[in-house]
Amino acid sequence: MNRLPDIKSMDEIELIDFISSIGEKKFRAEQIYGWLHNKLVNSFEEMKNLSNTLKEKLRENAYIPNIEILDIKKSNDGTEKYLFELEDGQAIETVLMTYKHGNSVCISSQAGCRMGCKFCASGINGLVRNLTPAEMLEQIYAVERASELPVSNIVVMGTGEPFDNYENLIKFIRIINSKNGKNIGQRNITVSTCGIVPKIYDFADLHLGVNLAISLHAPNDEIRQSLMPIVNKYTYEELMGACDYYIKKTNRRITFEYSLIKGVNDSKDDAYILAGKLKGMLCHVNLIPMNKVDEKPYEKSEDKSIKLFKDVLDSKKITTTIRRSLGDDVDAACGQLRKTYSSRKS
Ligand code: SF4
């Protein structure tokens, strides 16, 4: 990887500092920031209002990281799955979903993941490394360039645990939300965590308007432990305490993601226990009919179990939706494309 400073990962203040450090005026930083994050150019050469001398100076002192599209799989339902290669050869996945209300991109925050959730393809080979802010941004920029569709919503729910890459995540949010960049509203950004409790408190204290989703997937510690090793660090009670704090601090609703797995977490009793845990909380439950991962023993719940589970939550006045399954025909589960690519390479 290039050892010069990565100019695309710099927020506006860092870019001004950097530009001053090479003897240039502040307005140049604003111009360069606009080229990178609004016009989405990928080289100094394309920055038309900069002199050749300045372009040369920039090339000597900084670089613009790029990612390459290896593959795009288009689903019959309009979903597009992108497989990207990073500059060090790592592969990551990004998904474009088109809805009536706009176009949403689900990005990865890490190459691999060390959280080891038992139902997930992304964590099978552990964590390789964190993604830089530029690598998170470029997933969105590259999708916009390739699809020619404007992106209005972002979910940080692909490969990786975003709160395990916290500093880069926050910088990514600030850049993608900035008025001189893509200016994507904080309310149109959702970050999903498997429950890194201290970071939920930190995130609440930042007072961002970003949506928080928690991958819950179980009604209690016992079942959660069989699926998600994070429980060995933070109990259900600690997680709920952090969620309460987040809601009080931000006055924002939390979404609980719950993948329904046949015979594991999808019984009527499980639904009643979950309803008891979430009673009175400003929250929403998103039930996810699980996508099958070849190496994993888990299976999708039957339709009647999914309906029954929802009925119980509804009867307890817990707002619940069933997520529409997208991209089923193109390696739907998160991490599948990347895994297929890595095994082809090795
Ligand atoms: S579900 Fe998310 S946190 Fe868990 S292993 Fe997969 S990518 Fe990591």
Boltz pocket constraint, residues with backbone or C-beta under 6 A from the ligand:
constraints:
  - pocket:
      binder: B
      contacts: [[A, 112], [A, 113], [A, 114], [A, 115], [A, 116], [A, 117], [A, 120], [A, 121], [A, 122], [A, 123], [A, 157], [A, 158], [A, 159], [A, 160], [A, 161], [A, 194], [A, 215]]
      max_distance: 6.0
